[in-house]
Each structure stands twice: as C-alpha cells, then as structure tokens.
Amino acid sequence: MKIAAVAVLVLLGALCPCLRAQVSTPVDILWQAAANWTGVLPCGGWDCDCVFRNSKGCCCVAVPLFQLEEVTFMHMVDLWKDLNSLNNQIQEITARRNVAFAASLTSITGCFGPFNKNVSISYCNVTLNQGYGYNQALGTFTAPRAGLYSFSYTVYSNVGAEGERIYHKVQLMKDGQVIASSWEDNREDSEDSATQTVLLQLKQGNQVYMELVLGRFVCGDTHGYNSFSGYLVYPLSDTVV
C-alpha cells in the first residue's frame, strides 16, 4: 500500500506544477511535488491490485492513463501497418523499374545482307538484359510493363576501301511501324556510322526491334559497333499509354 500511495503522489506531482521545487530532472520534480503534497488525495479506493486488473474503479488518474496507453498502442500498430504497406509498394515499384538491355552484333568480317526483304536484326552479343525483355534469337524487345522507354541504336559499316559503296539502311520498329531510320549511300568513305535515341510510350506486350531494309547491307564490323539498347525510364498505367 505504501508503494501504491507513492505512485499516486508521483502522479499528482505531474498535475501540480505549482509545487515544483528547483531540482535538476523531471523525475526529481515529480518526486518533490509528491513529497510536498499535504492535502487529501483527490481520489480514493486506490490499491495496487486494481491497477494491474485495469479496473474502472481505480484511482481517477490511473483510468485515463490506461486509456491513453491503449490509444497510443493502437496508433503504433496502425503506423507499423502503414509503414509495412508503404515499404511493400516501394519494393514492388522499384523491382518493376529494373528493365534494361544492351546488345550488339557479333563480329562481321564480311557483310550482313543484302536480302530480298526487310529482315529483323538479331543482336546476339547480349551484355545486359534486366527484366528479360530482350530476345536475342529474334532481336526483339517485348515490354514487360507499360511505361516510357528510351531506345538507342548505332549502325556502322566498313567496306574496306574508298570507292566501294556504303549502302545501308536500318529502321527502329514498333509492332511493324517505322519509328526512326538511318541510312547511307555513297562511295566517298570507306566507313560510316550513325546513332539515334528515341523515347517511346509502350503498353505491356508492345515489341520493338531493328530492321535491315531489303537490298541494303552492313559490312566489316569486327568490334561490335552495331548495337541496340533500351531501358524503362518510368512506369505508366496501361490506361495512360
């Protein structure tokens, strides 16, 4: 009972700032205020057993403290749930953004082409394929999710000597539609190259690939200069694209 009475006095100390002495810490202030209390306790029926049973008949100070404890605990539980949910959303969004690929043609000592029809270029030397959207057998990138994508390509040809004809044309294709192209037709240079970068909004399942136009050819690329790459800039909803 003495311990319980001291506890009540400590709590009362918190309610009576006018009784605070000049002490160094908040705990000391509470103890000093409780020790200086000389009046009748404002609530009776205090006993330790009722505190641990959280009985409604306890001291008037204990009841709101228990209520505050319960509310605080529930707020902490809700906050923890919200943090876990936010973390899961961040992980999901971050994982989906890991889409990128880079590939180049294997060494060409002769020429690739000409063909009697447009031919998809298979860049078989794959150095990056995050998200596994690029199919090296077909040379096709299939968007794993809707979003804004960046694509780059380089076309290079070396015919070996001046006076020989450089005659190439490649096209960046999206589901059979020409998006961009680069071409060269001259006998002034022994080698030539071009690079382009484009941004495309894609839906999930859209396909992007490079195409060599019929009758054209690229030659003498022994260093893998002919390349094709792309990455997801940021995801979008299919309803936005």
C-alpha positions, 0 to 999 in steps of 0.5 A: 500500500505504501508503494501504491500511495507513492505512485499516486503522489508521483502522479499528482506531482505531474498535475501540480506544477505549482509545487515544483521545487528547483531540482535538476530532472523531471523525475526529481520534480515529480518526486518533490511535488509528491513529497510536498503534497499535504492535502487529501488525495483527490481520489480514493479506493486506490490499491495496487491490485486494481491497477494491474486488473485495469479496473474502472474503479481505480484511482481517477488518474490511473483510468485515463492513463490506461486509456491513453496507453491503449490509444497510443498502442493502437496508433503504433500498430496502425503506423507499423501497418502503414509503414509495412504497406508503404515499404511493400509498394516501394519494393514492388515499384522499384523491382518493376523499374529494373528493365534494361538491355544492351546488345550488339552484333557479333563480329562481321568480317564480311557483310550482313545482307543484302536480302530480298526483304526487310529482315529483323536484326538479331543482336546476339552479343547480349551484355545486359538484359534486366527484366528479360525483355530482350530476345536475342534469337529474334532481336526483339524487345517485348515490354514487360510493363507499360511505361516510357522507354528510351531506345538507342541504336548505332549502325556502322559499316566498313567496306574496306576501301574508298570507292566501294559503296556504303549502302545501308539502311536500318529502321527502329520498329514498333509492332511493324511501324517505322519509328526512326531510320538511318541510312547511307549511300555513297562511295566517298568513305570507306566507313560510316556510322550513325546513332539515334535515341528515341523515347517511346510510350509502350503498353505491356506486350508492345515489341520493338526491334531493328530492321535491315531494309531489303537490298541494303547491307552492313559490312566489316564490323569486327568490334561490335559497333552495331548495337541496340539498347533500351531501358524503362525510364518510368512506369505508366498505367496501361490506361495512360499509354 
